[in-house]
Amino acid sequence: MENFSINRNFLKWSSIFTIFLLFAFSLAVKINLPTADLGRHIKNGEIILNGTSEQRSSILHTNFYSYTETDFPFINHHWLSGVVFYITEKAAGFKGLSILYILLSLATLWLFFRIAWDKAGLLPSLTLALLAIPVIASRAEVRPEVFTYFFCGLFFYICERVSSRQISAKWLYALPLLEIVWVNLHSGFIFGIFIAGIYFFNSLICKKDLIKYFLISLILISAATVINPSGIQGSLVPFTIFNNYGYKIVENQSIPFLENLGVGNKVAFAGFKVLLAVAILSLILSFRKKVNFPQTVFATTFAVMSYLAIRNFPLFGYFAVPAAAIYFSKTIWVRSALAAMVITGLFLTLSTIDNYSGAFGIGLRSGVNNAAEFFKTQSLKGPIFNNYDIGGYLIYHLYPQEKVFYDNRPEAYSADFSQEVYVASLERPELFKKLDEKYNFNAIFFYHRDHTPWAQEFLIRIVKDPEWVTVFADDDNIILVRKSKLNP
């Protein structure tokens, strides 16, 4: 009997280890620095820690890295993430950043999985975690949003434990302190108010002895959001950030929009649809039983947000694990499809890993710094005309010697500049010529895998232009310089 117990315990923990190992593998994709925001975040951290007070102020409140709209007001809502990334990169390199991202993601999944396990049992929780992996891993890039996922997990875990009376309600008073950190890490801090607010509303319905604790915590969490360098304006960023968003990016588009264009992560789209179908079916088939209000609200909200903008996929993936597992465990009809669900989850997860091809691993992709090193070793000079994708890369490698024309922070540029200057200059040769006369470009530094029609049209024209000569090209980047005395 004792051996049977040991075997069951071994099977339980080996199953958990296998799922979490698959999750870690699904996140192990090497960093493609030319298109990542990461370089800029690291530079932010470096300047905040080592720069002058004037530089720190500018980096927090203006479009600091651009020579085109340098003084345009900008709220740096993720400055603390830059500090964390800079310290990590200095201590452990880019491999350390990959490991940090994976560890934070594993910890986040554990928080949601632990709640699911307590409420629904091990088998439903493992199954739903497996199905969620391809959805969460659709954003397998080191970004500040990883802190939002982690803090969502902490808030959810603490609120759910308090609501279930498994821990003292006084734990809720830790949430405002966490919110102070969160509001300086990423604009997703608004979800702290949302999570606490839903549990407060739930206490009004069925946990009346907890009303006082959730109410006080909610008020303090809301107040904590103003403790950031931009004060009230910083606390309103989640509601205002898209007011001046003059450039459409893939992560902010809906699934139908991207599918109609034939672009996007097809494995992640399939994973989202499967996970959503299982969640809906589980809820319908167990509808006569008691509905878990917070879980249902969270899963529904983030499912809708994910459908409208694929950048929200991980939030739905994480919150769907406990929500779907609870309803999944209540109906024999869904459990009867367990084998099919496990096979589907494994197939989608392994497909996610397989899609990384030569990029599977940690740290930087091979050769990604070659273009920047060439620019520096050849003593090339700006002003540089560059495209959206490569802005953060140039900031990381070339600032303060060179500033950028445009970069991957649409909110840091006026909407008119994004559309009527940046995009228009790529589409219209006469406008580019006027800009060239104004700024006197000496180099063009482009990520040539930019598949927007305006970028491709521009590249086709510029490589044929006798005024410009290509001096460097690799699988990702191209550098052209003007034929002049400055570039003999």
Secondary structure, 3 states (H helix, E strand, C coil): CHHHHHHHHHHHHHHHHHHHHHHHHHHCECECHHHCCHHHHHHHHHHHHHCCHHHHHHHHHECCCECCCCCCECCCCCHHHHHHHHHHHHHHHHHHHHHHHHHHHHHHHHHHHHHHHHHHCHHHHHHHHHHHHHHHHHHCCCCCHHHHHHHHHHHHHHHHHHHCCCCCHHHHHHHHHHHHHHCCCCHHHHHHHHHHHHHHHHHHHHCHHHHHHHHHHHHHHHHHCCCCCCHHHHHCHHHHHHHHCCCCCHHHCCHHHHHHHCCCCHHHHHHHHHHHHHHHHHHHHCCCCCCCHHHHHHHHHHHHHHHHCHHHHHHHHHHHHHHHHHHHCCCHHHHCCHHHHHHHHHHHHHHHHHCCHHHECCCECCCCCHHHHHHHHCCCCCCEEECCCCHHHHHHHHCCCCCECCCCCHHHCCHHHHHHHHHHHHHCHHHHHHHHHHHCCCEEEEECCCCCHHHHHHHHHHCCCCCEEEEEECCCEEEEEECECCEC
